[in-house]
Amino acid sequence: MPRLRLGLAGRLFAAQALVVLTGSVTLGLVTAAVGPAIFHDHLRQISGHVDPDAAQHVEEAYASASMVSLTVALFAALAAALAVSAYLARRVAHPVGQLAAAAADIADGHYTTRVAPAGLGEDFDTVVAAFNAMAGRLVDVEATRRRLLADLGHELRTPVATIEAYVDAAEDGVLVPDEDTWAVLRAQTGRLRRLAEDLAAVSRAEEHQLDLHPRRVAAADLVGAAVAAARPRYLDKGVTLSERVTTERADVHADAERIGQVLANLLDNALRHTPAGATVTVTADRDPNGVRITVTDTGEGIAAEHLPHIFERFYRADTARDRTHGGSGIGLAIVRAIITEHGGRITADSSGPGTGTTFVVTLPAAGERQ
């Protein structure tokens, strides 16, 4: 025999019905056990002589009237209670069923599904709001995943196509290997290697698997080392690079090599988008939340619609421009992951195209990291 499976509404109704039936039976038993004894006691307290036959008749009449009225009242109350229980069970189960159906749609990949508030109270509305927020984030994640795969395919397609063309030409005898040929092949394989290393780095960072060796280090030393390393590239392009440290005692507890990687990435990014004759400034000072390192350029700037996404993997405000300059689109994602791993945060601000960009790195001061 197949087992009967009740839905949420059926289970709620059955539970309510069981409570009502239990209460009704209890009420009937207590009334039957206590009522006649109390009535008989009151009958004996009547002054004067009461004929035994009359007393028996009165008691039987009371018992009969009580039983009939109690039975009618119990059936009426039971019917009313079951009707209310059915309504409440349906009222509660319907939005829960909608939530379950929406969850099934999300599981099938329909991330635009949303659930309307049911008015069942603050707790259930909180669940609905959390579900809708989760669905919204899944939409963003899916869009990022598709863009990531498309960009990754594009990143791989160019060097692979170049290498394949050179190999085909060599096999057909059209191309004679020379220094230029090896240089092109080396450049393309290097591009593939850098892409693989960047992907591995950002994955380790986002999964909190970075091998950090933090120590107390002055922010001025971090800025000075990064500026010194980047200065030759800035001189080659004709971009002015300056540094300004407002306090010498702004110390952080950080992995100097990783923070150096962050600053090198930010400086390379600023150089890539700053024209000759412009200026990039690096500052370090104290901040109410710790130590603040700022990289400000007077270059191309970033449109407002791109600012919330620039730390995502493979995101580019100008795809063609960045690929021409050889960026993989992963650098800022690595930067954010490293800073987050240090317990800090990074923000970007720009008033729009042509107004420059400011990146602000905030790190806990030495001794303040939780």
Secondary structure, DSSP 8 states (H G I E B T S, - for coil): -------HHHHHHHHHHHHHHHHHHHHHHHHHHHHHHHHHHHHHTSSS---HHHHHHHHHHHHHHHHHHHHHHHHHHHHHHHHHHHHHHHHHHHHHHHHHHHHHHHHTT-TT-------S-HHHHHHHHHHHHHHHHHHHHHHHHHHHHHHHHHHHHHHHHHHHHHHHHHHTT-----HHHHHHHHHHHHHHHHHHHHHHHHHHHHTT------EEEEHHHHHHHHHHHHHHHHHHHT-EEEEEES-TT-EEEE-HHHHHHHHHHHHHHHHHTS-TT-EEEEEEEEETTEEEEEEEE-SS---TTTGGGTTSTT--SSHHHHHHTT--S-HHHHHHHHHHHTT-EEEEE-SSTTS-EEEEEEE-BTTT--
